[in-house]
Amino acid sequence: MNRPRILIIDDDHRHRTMLKDILSPIEADVSEAAAGDDGLPRSAGSRPDLVIARLKASSWDGSNLCPLFNGDASRKDIPVILMGSAESAEHIQQGMTAGAFAYIDTNEATARLVPTVEKILKKSPAHPSEIKILVVDDSSSIRQLLQEELAAAGYQVLTAENGKKALEVLRDTLPDLILSDVYMPEMSGLELCATLHGNPLYAAIPFVVMSSESDAGNMRRMMRYGVAAFIIKPFKIEQLIMTLDKIVSYEFLLLLKEKERLDGEQKLLIAGIASLVKALEARDHYTCGHSERVSRILAGLVEHAGGTPGEVERAQIAGRLHDIGKIGIRDNVLLKPGALSDDEFDHIKQHPSIGAAIIQAIPSISDILPVVHSHHERMDGKGYPQGLKGSAIPLWARITAIADTYDALTSDRPYRKGMSHDRALDIIDNASATQLCPDCVHLFFAWCRQGKLGQ
C-alpha cells in the first residue's frame, strides 16, 4: 500500500521541523518547502495527498495557495490544512473560503494536527447528496441552469425568485447553504442576507453571493453579515461548484458554527455590560444616554476616516463602554450635583483605570482597552490616568475624547444648561493642540459639515 504524501509549506524552518515531528506517528512521506511556488507538485506521480500551509508566512499568504492548486485540474482536489497563530476570524474565513479544508491554531497543533490529518486522509467531506442548496435569483434561466448543474454535481437544490420567496422556502426547509443574487425585486439579496443574519435560526447558514466586480459597496455591506464567499459574475460553473464543495466541507461548517457561537456569546456579554452602563447613567438624568451618544459619534468618525465595517462596529462598542469604570466610583461623588473637591476629583479620575481592569479581564473585547483607559488623556500631557502626551495617546482614545467633550458641552448639567452646537465647536476648536488632537478635531469638523451629527 502506498504511503500518503504530505507537503508542509512554511517559511519558518523551525516550524516545519516541529510539524514533521508532530506528524511522525503517521506513516507518511513528509516533504517541506519554504514558500508556495517551491512546493507545488509538478507531476501527478509526485503530487501530495495533503498540504499543510501557514496562513501568514513572511513572503506569502497561505490563503493564496488554494486558488494556486485549484487552477490546475490535477491539483484542485488536494486538501489543504491552514495553520496560524491567533489569526482573526476574518483571516481564517478568507483562507477557508479560498478552498482550505481545515484551520488549526499553531498552539493546538500537538493535539489537533494528527487527528485532523488522519480524518482528511481517511474520508472526504460531506457528500453533496447530503447537502441542500437554496438558489435565489430573479432570472428563471439562471435558476434553471444552476438547478441542473448543481443537481448534476449531486446536490439537492431548492429555488426562489427573490428574497421574499426565499423566506417562504425557509419556513418549511432549512438548507445547508444559500446561493443568492444581489439585485432582485421585492427583496434584494442584501435585504435577505441582513434578515437572515438577525435571526438565530438562520444566521449560521453559509450565504454565498453572486455579484459583479463593480458591486464593491454591497460586498462591504454584506461582509458585516458574515457572507461565506462572493462569486464574481460572469463565472464558470466549475468554479462555482468547486467553491461550494469547499464551503460545505465538514471542517468549514464546524468553523462557521463555532464562529457564530463565539460571536453570540460576545454579543450577550457586551449587551450585559452595556446594560450596566445604562443603569449607571439612568440614576442621573443629566448623564442618561451619554455613552450611546458618544458611541454614535465615535462610530461615525471612524467610518468617516475610512474604517472598515468591522472597525465601525468595534468603535460603537468602545463608545458604549468607555465609561464602564464609573461603576467603581462612589455614589456621593458620581452623583454630586455641585463642584467636586480635590479629593473627590482624584477619586473620579480613577474610573479609566477601573474600566481598563474590567475590560482587560475579557479577552474578546480587549481591543477597545485603549479607548476605555486613555480617553481622558490630553495632548499637552496634563490628562489622566497616565499623563500621556501627543501621539503617545492611542488614536481611537483621541477621537473618543472629542466625542466625549462635545456631548458633555451640549448636555445639561446641574450647574449650567447645555451649550449650543456652534458654541461647543468654538470651545473644541480652542482646545485643539492643548487638550484635543488637532487632526481629530479636523476630522470631527469635516464630519459635522456633512450633516452626520444630527442623523
N, C-alpha and C positions, 0 to 999 in steps of 0.2 A: 504493500500500500504506500502511495506517495505521501511524503511529509508535506504538510501545508507550508506555503511560503509567506512570511510576514516581513513587511518592509517598514522600518522606522525612519521617519523624516523629521529631523530636528537639528537646528544649528548648534546646539549645545552638546558637545561630545560627552560630557559627564552625564547628562540627562539620557542620552542614547544608551550609554553603558548601564545606567540604572534600570532602564526599561528592559534591556536584554536580560539582566539578572532576574527581574521580576517574572519574565516570560520563560525562564529556564524549565519550570515544571511541564511546560507544553512541548510535546515532541514536534518541533517545527524548525524549519530553516529560516533563521532570522538574519536579515541584512539591514544595512543602515545607509543613510545619505544625509548630507548636511543641508540640502535645500531641495525644493520641489522638483526642478528640472533634472537634478542629478539622479533622482531615484525613480524616474519614470520607466516603466517596463518597455523594452524595445522590441520584444517578440512575444508571441503567445506562449512559447515554451518557457520563458523566464518571468512572465508576469506574476506579481504576487497574488495571493488569495485574500490578503487583508493588508491595509495600510494603517499605520498609527502615525499621526501627524500633529505637530504643535500648532495650536490655534494662532499663536502670535510668536513667530520666530523673528529674529532681528532683521532679516533681509527679505522676508516674505510673509504673507498672511495665509495661514493654513486653510482658511475657507476658500481660497482660490484653487486649492488642489483638486477639489471635487469637479468643478467645471473642466479642469485640465484633463482629468481622466475621462470625464463624460463626453468630451469632444471626440473621442475615438471609440467606435463601436465595440472594439475588443476590450476596452477598459471600463465601460460605463457601469458594469455590474460589480466592480471591485468595491467591497465595503470599506469605509473609512471611519476610523475612530479618531476624533479630535481630542486633544489634550490641552489644558491650560491651567493657569493658576489664578483663582478668584476672578475669572472673567465676568463681565456684566452679562445679565440675561440677554441683552440686545445682541452682544457679540456671539454668544452661544447660539442664539436663534438664527443669526445670519449664517453661521457655519453649518448648522443643521439644515437650514433651507437650501444651502448650496449643494447639499447632497450627502452629508455625513450620516452614518447610521447611529452614532453614539457620541456623547461628550463625557469625559472623565476629568475631574479636577486632579492635578498632579498630587495633591496631598492625599487623595483617595486611591492612588494608583496601586499601592500594595494590596489593598482589599478588593478593588473592583476590576482591575485590568484583566487578570486571568479568567474570572468567571464570564466577563463580557466577551473576551476573545473566543472562549470555548463556545459560548452561546451563538455567536455570529458564525463561527466555522461549522457548527453542527446543524443550525437551522436558519431558514430565511425569515424575513419579516412576515407580518400578517399577509396571508394570501389575498389577492384582490377580490376574490369571490366573497370574502367575508366583509368587504368594505362597501358602504353605501355612500354615494356622492350625489349631492344635490346641485344641479346645474341651473343657474339663474341668469337668463338673458332674454331680452325682448325680441330678438330675432329668431323666428321659428326655424330658419335654415341652420343657424348656428346651434340651436338646441338639438336639432335632429342630428347634425354632424357629430357633435360631442357625445350625444347619447349612443350613436352607433359605434364610434371609435372607442369610447370608454368601456362599452359593453363587450366589444371585441377583445379588449385587454383584460376582461374578466371581472370588471367592477359592476356592482348593482347601481343603476342610475335612476335618479328622480329628476324631474324638471319643473321649472316655474318660470313664468314670463316676466315677472318683476318682483320687487321685494315684498310687496303686499301678498302676492300669491305664495311666495316662499314661506311666509309666516303661517299661512294656512296649511301648507305641507308639513311644517314643523309641529303643528298641533297633533298630528297623527303619527309622525315618524321622526326619529332623531337620526340624522345622517352622521357619518364619521368625518365628513369633510364637505365644505360648501365652496363651490367654484362660481364666482359671480362677476358679471359685467358691472360697470360703474353707472353709465347713463341709461336709465330706464324710466318709463312713465309710472305714475302713481307712487312708487317708492324706489329711489335710486339704490345703487349698491352701497354708497356711503351711508345713507339712512338705515339700510338693512344692517350693515356692519355695526353701527352705533347702537341700534336697538338690541341686537344680539349680545353685544358686549355688556350692556346694562342688565342683562337677565342671567342670573346664576345658572339657570337650566341650560343655556346655550353658549355661555361665554367661553367654554373650553373647546368648542368645536373649531378645528382649524379652518380659517377663512382665507381662500385664495382669490386674488383679484385679477381679472383680465383688464388691462388698461393700455394706454398708449404712452410713449416716451414723453409726450408733451403734457402729460397729466400729473406733473410733479406735485402740484398743490394738493390734489386729492390724495395722492400717495402719502404725503406727510400727515394729512389729517387722519387717514385710515391706520397709519402706523401707531397712532395713540391707542387704538383698539386691539393691538397685538396681531395684526394681519400676518399670516404664516408665510406668504410669498406673493410676489407680483409677477404675472405672466405678461410680457410686453407684446402687444399686437404689432404686426402680424406674427404669429408663432407657428412652429411646426408641431403637428400632433405628437410626434415622437418626443419632442422637448417637453410638451405638456405632460404626457404620460410619465416620463422619467421623473419630472418634478413631483407629481402626485405620488408615485411609487415611494419616493424618499420621505415625503411628508407623512404618509400613513404607516411608515415603518414603526415597529413596536417601540423602539427606544425614543423616537421623536415624539410619539404620542405621550409616552411617560413624561418626557421633558416638559411638554406643554401643560400637562395636568399638574405637575409639580410646581411649575412657574405660576399657574393660576392659583394654586393653594397658597403659595407664599405671598402672592400679591393680595389675595383676600385677607390673609392674616395681618399683613401690614396695614391695609386699609382700615380694618377693625381697630387695630392698635392706635393708628393716627386719629381715627374718629373719636376714640375714647379719650385720648389726651386733649384733643381739641375741645371736647365737651367740658373737660375740667377747666380749660382756659375760659370758655364761655360762662361757666358757672362762677368763676372767679370775678369776671368783669361784670356779671349781672348784679352783683352785690352793690355796685356803684354805678348809677345811671350815667355818670359823666364819662366812664370808660367803656360802657357797654357797646360792643361791636367794633372796638378799636382794632383788635387783631384781624378780624375779617377785612376791614378796610385797608390795613397795611398789607395784607395778603394780596388783595386785588391790585393795589398799586405796584407792589414788588413784582408780581407776575407780569403785569403789563409792561413794566420797564425791561424785564428780562426778555420778553417777547420782542419788544421794540429794538432791543440791542442785537437781535438775530439769534436768540436762544432757540434750541430745538423744542419740540412739544414736550419731551421728557424733562428738559430743564425748566420749562414754564410750570409744569406740574410740581416739580420739586420746590420751585420758588413759592408757589401757593402754600405748600405745606410749611415751608420755612416761615412765611409771614404769619400763618395761623399760630405757630408755636414759638414765635420769637420771644414772647414774654412769659413762657411757661415757668420760669424761675420765680415769678412773683407768688407762686404757691407757697414758697418758703419765707415770705415776708409777713411780719406780724400785722394783724388787722388794724391795730391802733395807729400804725404807720401807713399802711397801704390805703386805708380809708379815711385818713385825716383830712378834713376839709380845708384847713389852712396851710400856711407855710410850714415846712419841716425844719426842725432844729438840725444842727450839725450832726449830732449823734444819729438822729432819725434818717438823715440823708445818707450817712455812711452805711446804715443798715439796708436801705433800699438799693444802694449801689451793689449789694451782694447778689441781686437777682440774676444777672447774666451768668455768674459762676455757678449758682444753684441750678439754673436751667441747663448749663453745659454738662453738669454732673448727671442730670436726668437723661439727657439725650445721649451722652456717651455710653450709657448702660444699655442702649437699644441699638445694636449694630445696623439694623435695616434702615435707620434714618440718621446715621452718624454723619452723612454728607451735609446735613443742614447745621451741624455744630458751629461752624464759623459765624453764621447769622445769629444764633442764639447767644453766643459768647461775646461777640465783638460789635454788636450794633450800637453800643454807646461809646465806642472809641471815637476820638476826634483827630482830624488831620494834623493839628498842632501838638498832638501828644498829651493833651490835657483831659482826655476821656478816661473811661474805666471799663473793665476792671484791671487791664494790663498796662494802660498808658501807651498803647501802640501809636505809631506816627506814620502819616503818609501812606505809601503803597504797602507798608507792613500790615495794614488793616485789610483783611480779605475783601475782595471786590463786592460780593453779594452783601456783606455787612455794611459797606459804604453806601450801597444802594438802599438797603433797608433803613439806614439812618435818615435818609431823605424822606422816605415814605412815612416813617415814624414821626419825624419832625412836622411834616405837612399836616398829618392827621391831628397831632397834638395842638398845633396852632389854630386849626379851623374848628376844633371841637370846644364845646362849652366846658368851663371849669368852675368850681365853686367861687373862685376869686375873680373871674372875668368871663365875658361872653366870647364865643368863638370868633376868630378874625375872618375877614373876607378872603376870598381866593387870591385877589391881587395883592393884598397886604401880606399874606403868607408867602407869596412868591418873592416879594421885596425882601422879606427877612431871610428867606433861604438864599437869595442872591447875595445878600450882605454877609452871610455866614460861609460863603464859598471860600475855600482855601484855609480858613481857620478851623471851623468846626466840620464843614462838609466838603466832600471831594468835588473839585471843580468839574471834572469830566462827568461825574454822576449828576451834578446839578444841570449841566448842559443836556444830558440825556433826558432828565426829568422835564426840563422846559420844552424840549423838542416833542416829547410825548404829549405834554399838555397842549401844545399848539395844534396837534392833530385832533383835539377834542376827545381824547380817550378817557380823561379823568372823570368826565360826567357820565360815562356809559356804564 
